Amino acid sequence: MKFDYLKIFSWTPKIIASIVLVIGLVALIIYGSGDYFVAGIMTWTSLLLTTLIAWKNEPIGGSIFIILGSGYLLFSMSKLFDLTYIFAAAPLFVIGSLFILDYVYLGRKEETIEGVDDF
């Protein structure tokens, strides 16, 4: 039986994004009864929509994940420089990069499989 590494590479960013969504929802449920509950819901909803976009169109969704991570760093670092903010933004950069790499890798894989020009 042949093991297909392409499926693992393709499902890795989807699984990581789903884990981040579940952790965010659990944190929102546990710690969300404070003043920033609506902000937490909006953040989680934007992550959910970005994940759905990335599942449908990988390069656009991956780019949105990278933009969200950059925006988080810009807004959080303006107040106080702390390594915790970088660790909090790292999953967004990793997920976005994996979605884009998956798209590029699958495109090259299809080119080598087909071997036919588009002309």
N, C-alpha and C positions, 0 to 999 in steps of 0.2 A: 504494500500500500504506500503510495507516494504522499509525502507531507507537503502541503502547499504553503510556503512561507509568504506568498503574496497576500493571502487572506489574513494572516496575522498582522502583516504590515499595514493592511488596509483597515483593520478593525481596531488597531491600537489607539489612534487619536479619538475614535468614537467612544471607546471604553473609558479613556481618561477623561474626556469631556463629560460623560455620564457620571463618573465618580465625583467630579468637581461639582456638578449640579446637585447630586444627592447630599454631599457634604454641606454645600451652601444652604440647601433647604433644611437640613437638620439644624445647622447653626441658626438659621432664621427662626425656626420653631422654638429652639431652646432659649436663645438670647434676644429674640425679637420683640419682647414686650415693652421696650423702652421708647425713647423719643424718636429713634431712627427706624422705626418699623416700616414705614412707607418707603424710605430710601432702600431698605433691605429688600423689600418686595420688588421695587423697580430694578435693582441690581440683579436679582435672581431672574427676573423676567427677561432682562436684556441678555443674560447668559443663556437662558433657554432658547430665545429666538435666534441668537448667534449659533448655537449648537444645531438647531434645526436647519438654518441656512447652510451651515458647513456640511451637514449630511447630504443636502441636496446639491450644493455647488461648492466643492472643496476649496478652490483658490479664493473665492470671495469670502467664505466663512472663515478660512484661516487668516485672511488679511484683517477681517473685523476683530478676530481674537487678538491679533498683534496690536491693532489700534486701541482696543480696550485696555490691554496691558500697559501700553504707552501712556494712555490717558490717566490710568490709575497712578502710575509712577509720577506723572507731572503734577497731578493735584495733591497727592499725598506727600511728595518730597518738598513741596513748597513750604510746608509748615514745619517739618522736622525731618532731618536725615536720620533714618533708622534702617538697619539691615532687615528688619521684619517686613517692611514695605516691599523690598526686593524679593523676599521669599514669597510674599503673597501674590506678586505679579508674575512670578516665574512660571506657574502652571499655564497662565494665559499665553505666554510666549511659546512655551513648549507645545501646547495644543495647536496653536496657529501654525507653527513651523512644521509639525507633523502632518497636518492637513495639506499644506502646500507641498511638502516633500512627497506625500502619497500621490497627489495629483501629477506631479512631475514624473515620479517613478512609473506610475501606471501609463502615462503617455508614452514614455520611452519603451516600456514593455510592449505596448500595443504596436509601436512602430517596428520593433524587431520581430514580432509574431507575424504581422501582416507581410512585411517586406515588399509592399507594393506602393508605388508612388501615387499621389493624389491627382496627377495630371491626366 
